[in-house]
Amino acid sequence: MLKIVVDAMGGDNAPVEIVKGAIQALDERKNFAVVLTGDEGMIRTELAKYKYDKSRVEIVHCSEVITNDDVPTSAVRSKKDSSLVVGMRMLKENDEVGGFVSAGSTGAVLTGGIMLIGRIKGVMRPALCPGIPNVRGTRTLLCDCGANAECKPQYLAQFGIMASAYAKAAFGVKSPRVGLLTNGTEEHKGDPLHQEAHQLLKQTSCIDFVGNIEGRDIMYGDVDIAVSDGFSGNIALKSIEGCGKTVSTVLSNEFRASLGSKISYLFARKQLKKLKLMLDYARLGGSVFLGLKKVVIKTHGSSKAKSICPSVVQAVDAYNNHLVETIEEMLGKVELSGAQENA
């Protein structure tokens, strides 16, 4: 049976919300088992709160935890018995393990992914790719959202290829529409990096590149993928998160302000619940670390069960739908200058 490893000690709400989310995921998909890495005593205390199929849950005890205060490279090398490192080694070494999920240190997940799992042949830079809710009721994939603050044009072109493979494999999008995130939709807009990336993306035959997009198009535009350097992508992601929280808070305060507004809420609550759901990025799970030889999902450090559960489901679906193989196939169709770069 397929196994998904979950770092039970990673994140601000570990292990309480991590274990809860992992157990919830067992009800969402029936064809896998979950492996929880971390402090066995703490994990068992949390598991005792739930009813679940014990044959589908395994615990691997770990005596160490990598925190956000640790230097990622040093921690991955020195804390060999940490829940993160042990989980990634299981992913690398065991064929039945198809994915790894962690809400732990982003730097450690990225470092561990590259050092322990390794890149798919030809991948210049792996990239983080979250799903952003959009007005169509689906999701727009944002690639990259923080793994690569500085990029070359070839990286951005490859992000478009990998994200297209992800959209096809995980979500069944036959021909994902790819846009390049920059400061204007005109072809000449952007700095030299984005201008050159635009030309490379336009020449990449295995993707459906529709041109430049602006930040507003991530949630509102008719694209399935927004390609970005990690610096701009991270700012866009955090801005969207902040906007969602702001809208939710303002509406909540306004509808509680007076008796009249409370009555108005009764007539509008169905629409408001729909809006709140649409803005809730956590329901879509975490960010897939595209470009690695195995499936790795990084969730927000403050993730609760409602985000951990879909993240585990993401890992199951990405493995079963052959994400890595699809990326390999699509990369094999193009040749970008610098594609064998290892630096």
Buried (B, 14 or more C-beta within 10 A) or exposed (E): EBBBBBBBBBBEBBBBBBBBBBBBBBEEBEEBBBBBBBBBEBBEEBBEEEEBEEEBBBBBBBEBBBBBEBBBBEBBEEBEEBBBBBBBBBBBEEEEBBBBBBBBBBBBBBBBBBBBBBBBEBBBBBBBBBBBBBEEEBBBBBBBBBBBEEBBBBBBBBBBBBBBBBBBBBBEBEEBBBBBBBEEBEEEBBEEBBBBBBEBBBEBEBBBBBBBBBBEBBBBBEBBBBBBBBBBBBBBBEEBBEEBEEEBEEBEEEBEEEEEEEEEBEEEEEEBEEBBEBBBBBBBBBBBBBBBBBBBBBBBBEBBBBBBBBBBBBBBBBBBBBBBEBBBBBBEEBEBEEBEBEE
